[in-house]
């Protein structure tokens, strides 16, 4: 049977797929990836896209619901609504089981590894927490798109359409209090709001659209800039951020200290994630006095700064990062430990140049695309000395791909933890620890 866009079909979903979809396999048609459904449900689904191999659809009526189905707390979490959340219609424990299933799928498919995985909730997201509803109010960085009429909202799923959401329920309360969606942003194409929960500092980053937008987004021309109650307002031009008001960075609190993090530099968006992931990395690496450690994609230096006191002055920590603002932050944050060095440059290019000392311990927290091939080659070269490798990943597919490449080069996966650092969405954070077979043999 050939489907048509807009057609409503009855399907029963079988299992979950990466990206927030459930998969239906009708006898008389192609595989259908269904959004707004749960595994085992029978639904009426409206076809939204057709390719040569599959169809995509939105569940518009639930004929046989899953026992894990709940009423979505957000009124915009529905077909044609906001695309930011994938699993608001699933109970939180079920969301974590879905994410664990995806991690297992990807490991089996990409790395040939069968392994049970548990996705753990982070502090603040269980029924025992009383400061916020479980799974809501956690996101400390939200980018709002701006319509031509100046309204700031969030995009629909796989669309450029901007939905006037009024309030994003997964946004941190300090971001909601800024009132970004209640203001008009003439000349802007996006407005990004961020908060440092530990220090309560807030910033807003405005991206103008064209020269007229650049002129509008200034303190004397934009009423929104004057009205916004943030500690800092910055204007984005390409990769550069220019303060309109206040300073260009926030002070983030994690691992027992404050970290300077520029507004455009990566930092975990869940308030508890930096602490939890740092603890998991340190547990995986097992650093000791005198160790040499390599922190790839080191960002503002969170992991390097935790490794530095553990290895002590008899050891060394080398960070590698390509972003100029992150490099400045890392060098500032790590200045108390003279045995820490930070190299600026593309991670793959720095490793290819050579000249780094052999490092027994390696940690990497790459972007969603995963490890550069040069990183895999470096880890697979015995003379570089790597014995333990901890990999922090926000994408199960690229994580599994890279684990597969590393196992071909003499590494064994010894531990894998999943963390629900993005409740209500399909995203999940993983920390994998691998040990070289050469090290295990010693």
N, C-alpha and C positions, 0 to 999 in steps of 0.2 A: 504493500500500500504506500502510495506517495502522499506525503503531507503537504499542506499549503500554509504559508504564513497567515496567522489569524485563526486558523482552524482550531476548534476545541475537540480534544480527544480524551477518552477514558483510558488511564494506564494505572498499573500497580508498580510501585517502585520496589526495587530489590535491595539496593545497598547505597552507601554514600560514596561520593566522588570528590576529589580535591577541588576546592574552589567554592564550596557551598551548594553543590548540586546533589541530587539523588538520581539514580540511574534506573530507568525502566526499559525492559527489553520485550516489546510486543512481538507476538508471533508473526504478525502481518505487516511489520514496518520496521524502520531503522531504530537504532538505539535512541532513546530520548533522555536528555539531561534536564531534570525538572527542578526548578527553584521554588522555594516556599513549600516544599514537601518534606516528609521524613521517611526513612526506610520502612517498607511494609505497608504504606498507605495506598489506598485506592483513591485517585483524584481525577477531577476534570482539569485538564491543562490546556492552556492556549499556546499554540506554537508561535514562537517569537523569531526563530532563525532556523534555516535549513542549510546544511552543507552536504557534500557528497557522501559523508559517512555517518552523520548523526543529525538529530534535531534538538533544538533547545526550546524549553517551554516554561510557563509560569503556572503553578497550581492556582486555579481560580475558585475551585470548590472542592471541599474535602468530603468524599463519600464514605470512606472508612478511615477514621483517624487513628494514629498511633497513640498508645497510652502515654507516650512522652510529650505529646502535643500540649501546649499551653497557649493562653491568649497573649499575643505579643504586647508588651507594655507600651511600645511606641506606636502612635496612630499612623505613622508614615511607613511602617514596616509591612508593606503589602505589594502585590504586583503593580508596577507603575509608580511606586513610591520611592523613597530614599533607597539608594543602593549600598549604604554603608554597613548595614548589619545583615547577616545571612541566616542566623539561627535564633532570632527572637521568639520564634514560635515553638522552640524546644526548651524543656526544662534544663537548668544549668548542668546537672549531672549527666543528662543525655548529650548535651553539647560536647562535654569532655570525652564521652565514649565515642562520639562521631569523629572527633579530632584524632583520638587514639587509633581508630580504625583506618583513617587516612594515612597516618604515619606507617602503620603496619603494611598497608597496601603498597605504598611507595618503596619501602624497604624490600619487600618481596619482589616487586616488579623491576626496580632499578638496580638493586644490589644483590638479589638472590638470597636475602637473609629473612628467615622467619623468626620473629621476636615479639613477645608480648610487650606492650607499652602502656603505661599509665600516664594520663595527663592530669597534673596536679593543679588544684586551685591556688591562686595567690592570696595572701592576706588581704582582707577587705571584700572578698567575693564568696563568702560562705554564709549560711543562715545564722551562724553565731555572731557575725559582725553586725553592729547596731548603728554605725555612722552613716550608712547608705544602703539602699536596696541591693541585694546581691547581684553582681554582674552589671550594675549601672554606675554612672558617675566616676569612671576610672580614667577616661582618656584625657591626658594632660596636654595634648597637642591636637588641634582640629583645624583643618584647612577648609574654609568656606569659599565656594565659587560665587562670583557676583554676576548677576544678570545685567543686560544692557540698561535696565531701569534703576540699577543701583542696589537691588535687593540681594542680600547675602543668604545663601542656602547651601544645600548639599546635592550632589548629582544623583540622578536615577541610575540604576544598574546598567552598565554597558551603554551609557548614553551621555550626551553633553547637556541634556536637559537639567536645569537647576530647580530643585524642589524647595519651596519656601517652608522650611521645617519649623520655624519659630523657636523650637528648643530641641537640641540633640540630647537624648536621655543617657547616652554613654559618655558624654562630655563631663569632665570634672566640674563640680559646682562653681569653682573659681573662674572657669571659662564661661559658664552660663551667666554668671553675674556680670561679666563684661558687657553683655547685651549686644553682641555683634549683629545678630539677626534683626534687632529692632532699630538699627540705624541704616542710613542710606550711604552708599560708597560710590559717589560719582567718579568716573575715570578709572576705577579699579577693576581688575579681572579676578582677583582673589584676595581674601583676607584670612590670615592664619593667626590663631590665638594659641598661646602656650603659657603654662604655669609651672612653677617649681614648687611642689606641695610642701617640701620641707622648710622652705624659707618664705613661702607665700608670694614670691615675686611673679609678676605677670608681664607678658610682652605681646604686642600685636605687630605682625608683619604684613604690610600692604604691597601688593604687586600691581602697579599701574598698567594700563593698556595703551601703549603708544605715547607720543609726545604730549598730547592733550591730557592724558591720564597722569603723566609725570607732573604736569603743572598743577593738576587738581589735588594731588596727594601731597600737600604741604600744610604746615600748621596754620597758615593764614588763609588758605583757600578751602580747606575741608572742615566742615562742621563736625564730621565724624571723628576726626583726629582730636579735636578739642573735647569732644564728649566722652571719648573712651577713657575709662578709669584704669588704665594700665600703667605700670611703672615705666615702660618704654614703648615707643612706637617707632617702627623702622620701615624704610621703603626699600623694596627689592628692585634691583636692576641686574638682570642676568644672575650671576652667582654672588653678586655683591649686595650687602645690606648696609644701608646708610641710616643712622639714627636721625629721626625727626624730633624725637624727644626722648630723653633718658639715655641709658647706655646700651651697648650692643650684646650683652650677655646676661644670663641668669645664674644664680648660685643654686646648684642642685645638691641635695643632701643624700648621700649613700655611703655604705661601707664605713660608717662612723665618722665621716668628715664632709666638708663642703667641696664642691667642684665647680670651677668656672666653666660654663658651657655656653658658647655663643649661640645666638638665636637660630642660626641656620645649621648648627651642628647636630648630628644625630645623638639622641638620648632616648632611652626606653620610655614609652608613653604611659605604661601602667605605673602608678606610684610605688608599688612593691617590687617591680621587676628588677631594677638595678641591684638591690640588695640580694634578692633570691638568686639571680643569675651569677652574681659574683661569688656567692657561697658555693654554688654548684661547680663553677669553674675551678675554684681553689680545691674543692674536694676531688675533682677529676684529675687535676695536675699533681697533687701531692707535693708541692714545692718544699725544698729544704735549704738550709744554709749552704751557700756556695753554688747553688744551681744557676745556670744561665737559661733565661727564658726569653722567648720571642713572642711578641704580641702583634699579630697582623690585623690590619684594619683597626688600629687601636683607638680611633676617635679621640675623645677628650682625655683618654688615659685611665679609664676606670679600672680595667683589669691589670694594667701595668702598675698602677698605684697600689693595688692590693698585693701584687707579687713582690714589689720592691722590698718591703720590710721582711717578707718571708725568706727571701734569698740572702738578704743582708749585704753588707759592704764587700764580703768575699765573693759575691755572685754578681750577676749583671742581668738587666732587663733591657731589651731592645724593642722599641715600638716602631711600627711602620704605618704611615697614613698618607693619603694623597690629598686630602682637603686642607687648604691653607689655614682656614680659621680653626679647624680641629687641631692642627699642628701647634698653633699659637696657644690654644687652650691646654693641650697636653703638656707642652713645655712649661707652662705656668703651673699646672697642677702637680707636676712631677719634680719641681725644682728642689725639693728638700732631700732628694736622693741622688747624689752625684754618680751613682753606679747605674743610673737609668739614662738611656739615650733614645731620642726619637728621630727617625729618618723620614724626610719628606719625599714623597714620590709614589707613583703607582706601585702597588705591592708586587705585582708580577715583575715589573721592570727592576725594582730594587733587588729582588731575589735573583734575577738573571744576571745582574752586575756582579754579584758575589761580594766578598769582603766582609761578610758578617761572621762572627765567631760561631763555632758549633754550639747549638742550643739543645739541651736535653729536653726542655719543655717548650711546647708551642701552643698558643691559643689563637683562634681566629674567629672573628665575628663579622663576616662579610655581608655585603648587600644581598638582596633577594636572589640575584643571579648566581650566587654561590662562589666557590673558590676559583680564582684564576688558575688556569692550567699550570702555570709556573709554580704555584703553591703545591699542587699535587706532585709535580716533578721534584720539587725541593724535599718534600717529606719522604719521597721514595728513594732518595739518594742517601745511602748509608753514611757517607763521610760527613754529612751535615749534623749528625749526632742526635737527631730527634728520637726520643724514646716514648714520650707520652704527648698526645695531641688532644686538646679539648676544642670542640667545634660548636659554636653557638649559631643557631640558624633559625630564621623565621619562615623558611619554606621547606616543607617535607620532601618535595620533589628534587630540588637541587641538593639538599642534604643527602638523600638516598643515592643520587647519582654520584656524588663525591665520595661517599663511603664505599660504593662499589669500586671506584677507581683506586681508592687507597688500599682496599683489601687485595686487589691485584698486585699491589706494590709492597706487600709484606706487612700490612697492618691488620689488627684484629679489633673489632668493636667489642668493648668490655662493659660499657654502660651507656644507657640512653634514657634520658628523662625528658618528659614533656611537661610544659607549663602553660596553663590557660591565661596567658598574658593579654589576650584580646577577647574577653567574653562577648557573646552575642554575634561575633564574626566567625568566619571560617579559619582565621589566622591562628597559629599556634607557635610557641617558642620551644625549641629543643636544645638540649645540651648533650652532645655525644662525646664520649671519651674513647679514644683508640690507643692501643699500645702496639709498638712495633714487635714483630715476631723475634727480631734479633735481641731486643731488650728482654723479652719474656724468657728467652733461652739462657740468659746470663744468670 
